[in-house]
Structures are given as structure tokens and as C-alpha cells.
Amino acid sequence: MKLMTICREYKEGTALFQYSKEWPFKKNVVYSVDVKNARHPIHHNKYWGLCDLVADSSDFFRDAEHVSDFFKVKVGLVDILQEDKNDNVIKVVVKIKSIAWENMDQHEFQEFYNFFEEWAAKELKCSVLDIQKNNIWR
């Protein structure tokens, strides 16, 4: 999609934005933009809420971030940085990928979340339906 800036330069006051000399767009110039569907923040918040619940109900996990990292490694949401094979031992150094909005589109996040929800239900010994109906939050 292409957008053309037709905004008037205001020296003081506001229009749709506060004008400043640092404004990166010039008047009457065509810019290409990539329009993406935004993820609803409730999905993101529910993911971290489930991570908290799993961590609280387990002796293995330290905190929500530990749960999140464990699950991302489990499903392969990592970049392999280094792999060493010695005898029968394989050492792998990975960088865990982010699920932030700019790194994962909504469709990909929804697939990830659905799989996480199933796994979390097993960890919490409840059903996915209980999670979806928010019965576990009470």
C-alpha cells in the first residue's frame, strides 16, 4: 500500500500528531507501508497469565519466563547458534525467539497459542475448555 503525506506543518499545537522538526516524513512524498493485522493484547496477556499459572503449580519452573522459554524450546521456536557433536553427546546453543508482535504475525501466534493452551492444560491437569472459559482464573 502506498500513502502520500499531505499534512500541513504546524509550528505549534497539535493535529493528528504533535509536529516537531524531527518528524521523519516530508510533505507531498509517497511512502510505501506494510499494513499488518495487529494482535489483540488479550491473547498476549492470557499467554503470560497461563505461564504464571503453570509456574505457580509446578516445582520445576521458576517463573513465567522459564515456562515460556521451556515451551518455545519444546516446539522449536529457536535459532540454533552452535552445535557440537562429541562422542554420544550433542551440545546445542540456541537463541529463543520472541513472540512479540513485530516478530510473529497473528496467524502464527494463534497456532503457537493453541498448541501452548493444550500443553498448559495438561500441566495444570484441566481441560482446554476450562482455560478457554476462564474457569482456571477463579
Secondary structure, DSSP 4 states (H G I P E B T S, - for coil): -EEE--PPPPSSSBSSSB--TT----TT-EEE----PPPPHHHHHHHHHHHHHHHHT-SS--SHHHHHHHHHHHTT-EEEEEEEEETTEEEEEEEEPP-STTTS-HHHHHHHHHHHHHHHHHHHTS-HHHHHTTGGG-
